[in-house]
Amino acid sequence: MAGAIALACAGATGAAIWNQVRREGQPIYRDVASTPPAPVAIVFGAGYSGDSLSPILSDRVDAGVDLYRAGKVKKLLMTGDNGRNGYNEPEAMKAAAVRRGVPSKDIVCDYAGFRTYDSLYRARDVFGVKSAILVTQTYHLYRALYTGRKLGLTVTGLAADRQQYLGQQFFDAREIFSTERAWIDVNVTHARPKYLGAKEHGLDGVG
């Protein structure tokens, strides 16, 4: 009985957190034209192989490029995983954006964006970002926006959903646990990123 009660309480707490994050993880825009401008777009990594970005990541980069081309942002901050030799999400994202017409000088790479929380914390403390458009798919945007706002950033979101993604049910299920962890990060532990390091010049004065 005690175990059942504890499980029920945990479930209720998780549901409350989920609802809070979805309620406060706003605003989300569905097209570039209606998205308010900001100094920088933060584009989150999502896997690649060789020269090919995953479909999810390709759509994120495309959405970021579209924001830049429309004059909605001045810079793109590509944030992702570069935690092992031969794997560099930010550079792969930057290369894709350059191929799509964005000048290299207007793209900044964050090589230690291992988690959404790390990416947003480092955007603030390492790259000097204060205001940004977050670019990712809807299922992830609620958590990203909630986290960014709790870290003191002024953020809006552009949904990068441009197709049906293989494995979406898995991503949705994982998001439940990721959302609870994000809530704990910003409200309880106030964790530091895996790597922080010195402030870089890339976006000083832009964010």
C-alpha positions, 0 to 999 in steps of 0.5 A: 500500500505504501509503495502504491501511495508513493507511486501515485504521489510521484505521478501526481508531482510529475504531472504537475511539473509537466503541466507547469512547464507546458503552461510557462514554456511559451510563446511558440511561433509556427512560422518565421513571419510571425516570430518577433525578432531577437539578436540571436537564434539558438539552434539545438543539436540533435545528431548527425552522421558524416555530412548528413544531419539527422532529419530533426537537426536538418529542420532545426538548422533550416529554421534557423537559416530562415530566421537569418534570411528574413532578418529576424536575427543577426547571429546563429548560435549552434549548440551541441555535443563535441564531447568525443573525437570525431563527433562535432555537432556544432561544426556540422550544423555550422557547415550546413548553414554556410552551405545554405547561405549564412556567412560564417562570421555570423555563426557561433559554435558552442561545443559544450551544449551537452544538454538543453540546460547546459546550452542555455546556461552557457548562452547566458554566461559564456556567450553573453546572450540576453534575448534569443529565439530558441529553435527546435521541435515543439515537443522540446520547445516547452522545456527549452523555453521554460528553462531559458526563462528560469535562467533569466533569458528573454526567449521566444520559440520557433517550432522547427516541425517540418515533417513526421519524425521516425521515433517520435514516440520515443522522443515524447516519452523521453521528454517526460523525464527530461522535463522533470530533470529540467524543473529540478535543475532550475528550481532545486539544484541550480546545477552548473553545466558540465563545462562552463569556462571563460566568457567568449567574445562571440556574441558579446553586445549582441544578446 
